Amino acid sequence: MGEIQEKILQTKAGFSYIIRTALPKDAKKLIKYCKEIFSEEGYLLTTSEEYNITVRDEKKFLQSYLIGEGNLAIVAEYNNDIIGFLTFHNGMRKRIKHVGTLGMTVAKDYRNQGIGKAMLSELLQWAKNNPLIEKVTLEVFETNKHAIALYKQLGFKEEGRMIKGIKINDFTYYDVIIMACFT
């Protein structure tokens, strides 16, 4: 089951927030959060015009993460608003069930406050206690230096690159760095 124990934590600025399992009842709030995040168009693959999910589909998605033995979805919440979101899913086939991939975002006004580190630490602890998961992987834009530093701090190592893996426009490309951590 993809669940964690709810925790109340403090940011570097001193305000309290909650990290907990994302639930189907969070669907509307998550859609609102994701629309805001995707409109920034910084380091994410999905663009705002590509993000067209219904509340019903989001509920199904979150429910699938609750019941999947190698899946986890976490939210960070402040004043009843979602300020961070992390998903992790493992491979579907027998030979890759031990490996999973994460995706994580933190709302712009709450970055560099330890929220991403807390969510990622929670995932790594969950993965360590999950007998199925042996390796956590991620992909990150080469230009996302803050995220890369965080991943390295928590034990992730670069495993490879997709040269020009991201195309921003006809003249701008970025490499995608592939990183992993063994649990």
Contacts in CASP RR format, 6 or more apart in sequence:
PFRMAT RR
TARGET T0000
AUTHOR 0000-0000-0000
METHOD contacts of the structure
MODEL  1
MGEIQEKILQTKAGFSYIIRTALPKDAKKLIKYCKEIFSEEGYLLTTSEE
YNITVRDEKKFLQSYLIGEGNLAIVAEYNNDIIGFLTFHNGMRKRIKHVG
TLGMTVAKDYRNQGIGKAMLSELLQWAKNNPLIEKVTLEVFETNKHAIAL
YKQLGFKEEGRMIKGIKINDFTYYDVIIMACFT
1 66 0 8 1.000
1 67 0 8 1.000
1 68 0 8 1.000
1 69 0 8 1.000
2 21 0 8 1.000
2 65 0 8 1.000
2 66 0 8 1.000
2 67 0 8 1.000
2 68 0 8 1.000
2 69 0 8 1.000
2 70 0 8 1.000
2 71 0 8 1.000
2 72 0 8 1.000
2 73 0 8 1.000
2 126 0 8 1.000
3 21 0 8 1.000
3 66 0 8 1.000
3 72 0 8 1.000
4 19 0 8 1.000
4 20 0 8 1.000
4 21 0 8 1.000
4 72 0 8 1.000
4 74 0 8 1.000
4 122 0 8 1.000
4 126 0 8 1.000
6 18 0 8 1.000
6 19 0 8 1.000
6 20 0 8 1.000
6 21 0 8 1.000
7 18 0 8 1.000
7 19 0 8 1.000
7 20 0 8 1.000
7 118 0 8 1.000
7 122 0 8 1.000
8 16 0 8 1.000
8 17 0 8 1.000
8 18 0 8 1.000
9 16 0 8 1.000
9 17 0 8 1.000
9 18 0 8 1.000
9 19 0 8 1.000
9 118 0 8 1.000
10 16 0 8 1.000
10 17 0 8 1.000
11 17 0 8 1.000
11 110 0 8 1.000
11 113 0 8 1.000
11 114 0 8 1.000
11 115 0 8 1.000
12 112 0 8 1.000
12 113 0 8 1.000
12 114 0 8 1.000
13 113 0 8 1.000
15 78 0 8 1.000
16 78 0 8 1.000
17 76 0 8 1.000
17 77 0 8 1.000
17 78 0 8 1.000
17 83 0 8 1.000
17 115 0 8 1.000
18 76 0 8 1.000
18 77 0 8 1.000
18 78 0 8 1.000
19 74 0 8 1.000
19 75 0 8 1.000
19 76 0 8 1.000
19 77 0 8 1.000
19 118 0 8 1.000
19 119 0 8 1.000
19 122 0 8 1.000
20 74 0 8 1.000
20 75 0 8 1.000
20 77 0 8 1.000
21 66 0 8 1.000
21 72 0 8 1.000
21 73 0 8 1.000
21 74 0 8 1.000
21 75 0 8 1.000
22 30 0 8 1.000
22 62 0 8 1.000
22 65 0 8 1.000
22 73 0 8 1.000
22 74 0 8 1.000
22 75 0 8 1.000
22 85 0 8 1.000
23 62 0 8 1.000
23 66 0 8 1.000
24 59 0 8 1.000
24 60 0 8 1.000
24 62 0 8 1.000
24 63 0 8 1.000
24 66 0 8 1.000
26 62 0 8 1.000
26 75 0 8 1.000
26 82 0 8 1.000
27 55 0 8 1.000
27 58 0 8 1.000
27 59 0 8 1.000
27 62 0 8 1.000
28 55 0 8 1.000
28 58 0 8 1.000
29 81 0 8 1.000
29 82 0 8 1.000
30 58 0 8 1.000
30 62 0 8 1.000
30 75 0 8 1.000
30 82 0 8 1.000
30 85 0 8 1.000
31 53 0 8 1.000
31 55 0 8 1.000
31 58 0 8 1.000
32 82 0 8 1.000
33 81 0 8 1.000
33 82 0 8 1.000
33 83 0 8 1.000
33 84 0 8 1.000
33 85 0 8 1.000
33 107 0 8 1.000
34 51 0 8 1.000
34 53 0 8 1.000
34 85 0 8 1.000
34 105 0 8 1.000
35 48 0 8 1.000
35 51 0 8 1.000
36 107 0 8 1.000
37 44 0 8 1.000
37 85 0 8 1.000
37 105 0 8 1.000
37 107 0 8 1.000
38 44 0 8 1.000
38 46 0 8 1.000
38 47 0 8 1.000
38 48 0 8 1.000
38 50 0 8 1.000
38 51 0 8 1.000
39 48 0 8 1.000
40 108 0 8 1.000
41 47 0 8 1.000
41 48 0 8 1.000
42 141 0 8 1.000
43 140 0 8 1.000
43 141 0 8 1.000
43 143 0 8 1.000
43 144 0 8 1.000
43 147 0 8 1.000
44 105 0 8 1.000
45 166 0 8 1.000
53 61 0 8 1.000
62 73 0 8 1.000
64 71 0 8 1.000
65 71 0 8 1.000
65 72 0 8 1.000
65 73 0 8 1.000
65 87 0 8 1.000
65 89 0 8 1.000
66 73 0 8 1.000
69 130 0 8 1.000
69 132 0 8 1.000
70 88 0 8 1.000
70 89 0 8 1.000
70 90 0 8 1.000
70 97 0 8 1.000
70 100 0 8 1.000
70 130 0 8 1.000
70 132 0 8 1.000
70 133 0 8 1.000
71 87 0 8 1.000
71 88 0 8 1.000
71 89 0 8 1.000
71 90 0 8 1.000
72 86 0 8 1.000
72 87 0 8 1.000
72 88 0 8 1.000
72 123 0 8 1.000
72 126 0 8 1.000
73 85 0 8 1.000
73 86 0 8 1.000
73 87 0 8 1.000
73 88 0 8 1.000
74 85 0 8 1.000
74 86 0 8 1.000
74 87 0 8 1.000
74 119 0 8 1.000
74 122 0 8 1.000
74 123 0 8 1.000
75 82 0 8 1.000
75 84 0 8 1.000
75 85 0 8 1.000
75 86 0 8 1.000
76 82 0 8 1.000
76 83 0 8 1.000
76 84 0 8 1.000
76 85 0 8 1.000
76 106 0 8 1.000
76 110 0 8 1.000
76 115 0 8 1.000
76 116 0 8 1.000
76 118 0 8 1.000
76 119 0 8 1.000
77 83 0 8 1.000
78 110 0 8 1.000
82 107 0 8 1.000
83 106 0 8 1.000
83 107 0 8 1.000
83 109 0 8 1.000
83 110 0 8 1.000
83 115 0 8 1.000
84 104 0 8 1.000
84 105 0 8 1.000
84 106 0 8 1.000
84 107 0 8 1.000
84 110 0 8 1.000
84 115 0 8 1.000
84 116 0 8 1.000
84 119 0 8 1.000
85 104 0 8 1.000
85 105 0 8 1.000
86 102 0 8 1.000
86 103 0 8 1.000
86 104 0 8 1.000
86 105 0 8 1.000
86 116 0 8 1.000
86 119 0 8 1.000
86 120 0 8 1.000
86 122 0 8 1.000
86 123 0 8 1.000
87 102 0 8 1.000
87 103 0 8 1.000
87 104 0 8 1.000
88 100 0 8 1.000
88 101 0 8 1.000
88 102 0 8 1.000
88 103 0 8 1.000
88 123 0 8 1.000
88 127 0 8 1.000
88 136 0 8 1.000
89 100 0 8 1.000
89 101 0 8 1.000
90 96 0 8 1.000
90 97 0 8 1.000
90 98 0 8 1.000
90 99 0 8 1.000
90 100 0 8 1.000
90 132 0 8 1.000
90 133 0 8 1.000
91 97 0 8 1.000
91 99 0 8 1.000
91 100 0 8 1.000
97 132 0 8 1.000
98 132 0 8 1.000
98 133 0 8 1.000
98 134 0 8 1.000
98 135 0 8 1.000
99 133 0 8 1.000
99 134 0 8 1.000
99 135 0 8 1.000
99 136 0 8 1.000
99 137 0 8 1.000
100 133 0 8 1.000
100 135 0 8 1.000
100 136 0 8 1.000
100 137 0 8 1.000
101 136 0 8 1.000
101 137 0 8 1.000
101 138 0 8 1.000
101 139 0 8 1.000
102 120 0 8 1.000
102 123 0 8 1.000
102 136 0 8 1.000
102 137 0 8 1.000
102 138 0 8 1.000
103 138 0 8 1.000
104 116 0 8 1.000
104 119 0 8 1.000
104 120 0 8 1.000
104 138 0 8 1.000
106 113 0 8 1.000
106 115 0 8 1.000
106 116 0 8 1.000
106 119 0 8 1.000
111 146 0 8 1.000
112 146 0 8 1.000
116 150 0 8 1.000
117 150 0 8 1.000
117 153 0 8 1.000
117 154 0 8 1.000
120 150 0 8 1.000
120 151 0 8 1.000
120 154 0 8 1.000
121 154 0 8 1.000
123 136 0 8 1.000
124 136 0 8 1.000
124 154 0 8 1.000
124 181 0 8 1.000
124 183 0 8 1.000
127 133 0 8 1.000
127 136 0 8 1.000
127 183 0 8 1.000
128 183 0 8 1.000
130 183 0 8 1.000
133 183 0 8 1.000
134 182 0 8 1.000
134 183 0 8 1.000
135 180 0 8 1.000
135 181 0 8 1.000
135 182 0 8 1.000
135 183 0 8 1.000
136 156 0 8 1.000
136 180 0 8 1.000
136 181 0 8 1.000
136 182 0 8 1.000
136 183 0 8 1.000
137 159 0 8 1.000
137 178 0 8 1.000
137 179 0 8 1.000
137 180 0 8 1.000
138 151 0 8 1.000
138 156 0 8 1.000
138 178 0 8 1.000
138 179 0 8 1.000
138 180 0 8 1.000
139 162 0 8 1.000
139 176 0 8 1.000
139 177 0 8 1.000
139 178 0 8 1.000
139 179 0 8 1.000
140 147 0 8 1.000
140 148 0 8 1.000
140 151 0 8 1.000
140 176 0 8 1.000
140 177 0 8 1.000
140 179 0 8 1.000
141 166 0 8 1.000
141 174 0 8 1.000
141 175 0 8 1.000
141 176 0 8 1.000
141 177 0 8 1.000
142 148 0 8 1.000
142 161 0 8 1.000
142 174 0 8 1.000
142 175 0 8 1.000
142 176 0 8 1.000
142 177 0 8 1.000
143 174 0 8 1.000
148 177 0 8 1.000
148 179 0 8 1.000
151 179 0 8 1.000
151 181 0 8 1.000
154 181 0 8 1.000
155 181 0 8 1.000
156 179 0 8 1.000
156 180 0 8 1.000
156 181 0 8 1.000
157 179 0 8 1.000
157 180 0 8 1.000
157 181 0 8 1.000
158 177 0 8 1.000
158 178 0 8 1.000
158 179 0 8 1.000
159 178 0 8 1.000
159 179 0 8 1.000
159 180 0 8 1.000
160 177 0 8 1.000
160 178 0 8 1.000
161 175 0 8 1.000
161 176 0 8 1.000
161 177 0 8 1.000
161 178 0 8 1.000
162 175 0 8 1.000
162 176 0 8 1.000
162 178 0 8 1.000
163 175 0 8 1.000
164 173 0 8 1.000
164 174 0 8 1.000
164 175 0 8 1.000
165 173 0 8 1.000
165 174 0 8 1.000
165 175 0 8 1.000
165 176 0 8 1.000
166 173 0 8 1.000
166 174 0 8 1.000
166 175 0 8 1.000
166 176 0 8 1.000
167 173 0 8 1.000
168 174 0 8 1.000
END
